[in-house]
Amino acid sequence: TIEVERSLRVIDGMIAIFSGVEGVEPQSETVWHQADKHNVPRIAFINKLDRIGADFFRAVDMIVEKFGANPIPLQLPLGREDGFYGVIDLITMKGIVWDEEDLGAEQHSISIPKEYEKTVHAYREKLFEKLSLLDDHFMELYLEGKDIDTSTIQDVIRNATTALKCVPVLCGAALRNKGIQPLLDAIVSYLPSPIDIP
């Protein structure tokens, strides 16, 4: 805990990693509250979604219950437990899958499978509703039913994350490198650079 405390005083942003099986664990709670104390912007990554008993949605609910935070899922998992094979990006509305042979070194875009379409559209609506509460300009575009481009969405998420108003949530299975490239992209897109913060 002391090591974490010393780190949090100097870092610009952090990734809070939660197990998709256990959800929010006691040590994660301690670190989260320390990050609150030091006003550290963060991204949440729900890991181990390829394990038996993993549940992405329950882990997101636990972030709300335990921390009273405002998690904003930017991805949904494709497949469950040992059938987990990729993620759906709610911003680009594309699926991302990884090769088993090269342990996730290569990622490929796919169109959203039919059986996921209804859930994906519902979660994209929720994403837009949450973002419209964080930014007046976004709310105008959303209420007028205009097409909102990717960079506008990302700007709103970045500003809200840096201002500690939301926590973007991504998911994957790090052991097999599933979900790691989008997570690295999210660090660049949503966490502050040293010039963004005091």
N, C-alpha and C positions, 0 to 999 in steps of 0.2 A: 504493500500500500504506500509506503514512504517513497519507494522508487517511482511509482506511478505519479505521486504528488509532485515530485521534482520534475518529471517529464512534462506534465500538463502545464506547468508554469511557462514552458518555452515553446510548445508546439503550436502550429497555426490551425490545425484541424486534426480530426481523428476518425478512424473507422471503428465502430463498436461492433464486435463480432459475437453473434448469438448462435447457439446450436439450434437447428431446426427441430431436434428431438426434445431437449430439455427446456428450450426457451430462455427466459431471463433467469440467470442463476445468481446466488448471493454475491459472489465476487464481482459480477457484471454490474450489480446495483451499486456497489461501493465505488467502482470506477466511474459510473455514470454521474453519481452525485458529486464526485470530485471534479469532473469535467464541467458540471453546472457551476460549481464554485469559481472556476477559472474562466468561465464563459468561452469554452472551446466548441466551435461548430463541429458537427459530426454527421457522418453517414452511417446507417446501420446495414450490416451484411448478415443475412440469415444463411448459415452454413449447414453442411451435412444433410442436405435435402435428399441424398441418395440412401440414407439410412432408414431402417425399419422404425416406424413411429414418428417420422419427421412430418411436421405440419406447419407450413409457411404462415398460414392465416392465424393460427393460434399464437405463434411467436409474435406477430405484429400486434395482436390484441393484448398480449402480455406487456409490450412496450408502453401501451396506453395505460393499462391497469397499474403497473409498477411505478411508472415515472410521470404519468400525466402528460406525456410528450405528444407531439403532433407528427406521427410517422406518416410519410407519404410514399406508398409503394409505387416504384417506377417500373417494376417488373413483376411478372407472375411466373411460377414454375410450370414447365411442361412435363407431365408425368409425375407419379408419386413414388416415394420410397425407392426401391431398387429399379423402378421403371422411370426414374427421373432422367431426362435426356437433354434438357435445354431450358431456355427462358423466353418469355414473350416481353418485348420492350413496349411499354404502353405509350411512349413518346413517338417512336418511329412506326409503331404498329406492325412490327415484324417479329418473327421467331428467330432465335439464335441457337444453333446446335453445335456440338463439338464432336470431333472424331475420337472414338475410343482407342484406335491404334496408336495415335501419337500423343496420348494422354492430354488432350485438350489444347495442343499447340495451335491448331487451326480452328477458326470458327467460321460458320456458314450461316447466311441469312435464308430463312424459309418463310413462306406465307403462313399465316395463322391457321392451324388445323380447324376444320369445321366445328368440331365439338367444343372448342374453346371460345368461339366467336362471341357468344352471348355474354359469358363471364368477362371477357376482355373489354367489350364495349361498356359494360356496367362499371368496371373498375377505371376505365378511362374517363367516364363521366364523373366518377367520384374524385379522380385526380384533378380534373378541371374545376370542379366545384370548390375543392380545397384551395387551389391556386387562385381562384377568383376572390377568395376571402383575404388573400395575402397581397393582392395588387389590384389597384383600381382600374388601370388601363386594361389589364387582362380580363377583369370582370366585364368591362364594356364590350370587348371583342367577343367574349363568351356569350353574353346575353344577346348580342346582335346576331349570333349564329355564324360568325365569320370563320374562315379557315385560319387557324393559328399555326404559324410555322415553328419548326423545331427550335430555332435559335431564340425565339421569344419565350417559349416554354422554359428552355434551359436558363435563360436570364432571370426569370421570375424565381425559379427553384434556387439558383445560386444566391440571389439577393436575400431570399427568405432563410436559406440555410446559414449564411454568414451572419444574419441578424438574429439567429437562434430562434426563429419562428417555426421551423419545421425540420424534420429529419428524413431525408430521402432514404428509401429502403430498397436494397437490391438483394439478390439471392443466388445461391449456387452450391457447388460441392468442391471445396478448395483442393481436396486430396487428388481429384482428377482434373483440376484446373478448369472446371466448368463454372463459368460466371466471372472469371478473373479479369479477362480483357475489358468487359464492360465496367467492372469495378474500378480498374485503373483509369478508364476514361472518365468515370464519375468523379474521381478525385480531382482531375484536371478541370472538369466542368463545374463542380459545385462547391468544392472546398476553397477557402480563401488562399490567395498567394500572400507572401509576406508583406506586400505593399497595400493589401486590402484592409489590414487590421493594425491596431496600435502596436 
